[in-house]
Amino acid sequence: MAAADKVDPIHQFHINKIVPIEVGGYDLSFTNSSLFMIMTVVVASAFLYLATSGRHLVPTRWQSSAELTYEFIANMLKDSAGSQGMRFFPFVFSLFMFVLVANLLGLFPYFFTVTSHIIVTFALSVLVIGVVLVYGLAKHGLGFFKLFAPSGVPALLIPLVAMIEVVSFLSRPVSLSVRLFANMLAGHITLKVFAGFIVSLSALGGVGIAGAILPLIMTVAITGLEVLVACLQAYVFAILTCMYLNDALHPGH
């Protein structure tokens, strides 16, 4: 069983109970997914706290990286939603750091990638759309529904355009969550498969070891690609969140 687990590319995504908890017939167990979500928050918070605690006039490398991350998200939010969008900065910055750190932690051997589970990414996506709906309705009232009838559309086409816009809006949490989930899942499976080739070929002796060189090169290359994808997917999630928040701020545009 242990040997099978080593070459099973799906085994890394299994949810394992650490502390079994059942309340009223509901399974509320503390799992490996729960543990790594807490680790993600702790690592992200520790990085930001330790990097900015000194506040040096000439910033250190860690302080510079934290400040660059802050400015990166702030500029992204201003460009996407205008200066009014800065009221959502804590929300967007927190989402970006959570997704980024979760993606990067998942690259370490024997670590768990929480963003490779659709329930996690879908929950984050629903949170984003929920904020858009609540804020949009609270600020604009029924005027928020101008989002589904863009200005300049001929009256005859408004029903058709409104229907298309509603379907597009409802599909946002699905597309936002599936994009992140699918990229992390596919990348980790591919990486595990090539790593499994190395182990399997190495067990065949000298010829196998020579044949394992190519899978080894591919594993190293895919690992580098996975680091890029981890950062890119955090960026994509954040930029789409900014664009959706712009709809809550300016529904008639």
Secondary structure, DSSP 8 states (H G I E B T S, - for coil): -HHHHHH-TTGGG---EEE--EETTEE--EEHHHHHHHHHHHHHHHHHHHHHSS--SS--HHHHHHHHHHHHHHHHHHHHH-GGGGGGHHHHHHHHHHHHHHHHHTTSTT---GGGSHHHHHHHHHHHHHHHHHHHHHHHGGGGGGGGS-TT--GGGHHHHHHHHHHHHHHHHHHHHHHHHHHHHHHHHHHHHHHHHHHHHHTT-HHHHHHTHHHHHHHHHHHHHHHHHHHHHHHHHHHHHHHHHHHHH-TT-
